């Protein structure tokens, strides 16, 4: 029996909600069958290797600067717009990396955080989780710290025809590359769908769902005269479209993913346009 098309829209572009070392923690929940897990890891590791090479560049730094429309995209960001693009990671020989029975969602987008410096951005991101109570983030908390690494809780909501809410946990790691360039990565280590969210009967209904199975976010931050450019590259995993419905679902998926990415970037910009929830020690 074919599953409803609407259920395929739920994981799209959740990826950039996290605060965001390349690499995955050893344990991720929910578990995947061995073949699916191996293919996902290949996709993530291949993506991370490409990112590592780009951020090590002495010239270009942002992912958008390695694309065919690099100059136009950078100017768009500096002008206050948010260029968003779908991406796809392939092997060195150009062959696709497919996860059996699953769908990889891979998007990037960038936004200017006006009037701030990179030091301010890093200090605030390491002190509070952006977006709590705004957009798709219903609640958030920092669970622990270990040097440049944090464990973060996010309760996230995704709505398109129907609403699904998740409790998620993430390992977030920050890196400073230069005085004006930095990066961070958020890897979800727990994804649990909620039943009856927002009620007294709210409970986790097992580790994960087929709507959202994996969720990695790779951020880059570059200081510019007008502020800091924040760029998110997100990869997430869900079940594949039912057989024979791919051509029907694909345009809906793309539109929903783009909207979600844009919303996440707007939320981040809004976060830096409001006073911090903490005051620096005097």
HELIX and SHEET records of a PDB file:
HELIX    1   1 UNK A    5  UNK A    9  5                                   5    
HELIX    2   2 UNK A   14  UNK A   17  5                                   4    
HELIX    3   3 UNK A   34  UNK A   55  1                                  22    
HELIX    4   4 UNK A   63  UNK A   66  5                                   4    
HELIX    5   5 UNK A   70  UNK A   78  1                                   9    
HELIX    6   6 UNK A  118  UNK A  125  1                                   8    
HELIX    7   7 UNK A  246  UNK A  271  1                                  26    
SHEET    1   A 8 UNK A  84  UNK A  86  0                                        
SHEET    2   A 8 UNK A 102  UNK A 114 -1                                        
SHEET    3   A 8 UNK A 227  UNK A 239 -1                                        
SHEET    4   A 8 UNK A 214  UNK A 224 -1                                        
SHEET    5   A 8 UNK A 181  UNK A 195 -1                                        
SHEET    6   A 8 UNK A 163  UNK A 176 -1                                        
SHEET    7   A 8 UNK A 149  UNK A 159 -1                                        
SHEET    8   A 8 UNK A 137  UNK A 146 -1                                        
SHEET    1   B 6 UNK A  84  UNK A  86  0                                        
SHEET    2   B 6 UNK A 102  UNK A 114 -1                                        
SHEET    3   B 6 UNK A 227  UNK A 239 -1                                        
SHEET    4   B 6 UNK A 214  UNK A 224 -1                                        
SHEET    5   B 6 UNK A 181  UNK A 195 -1                                        
SHEET    6   B 6 UNK A 203  UNK A 204 -1                                        
END                                                                             
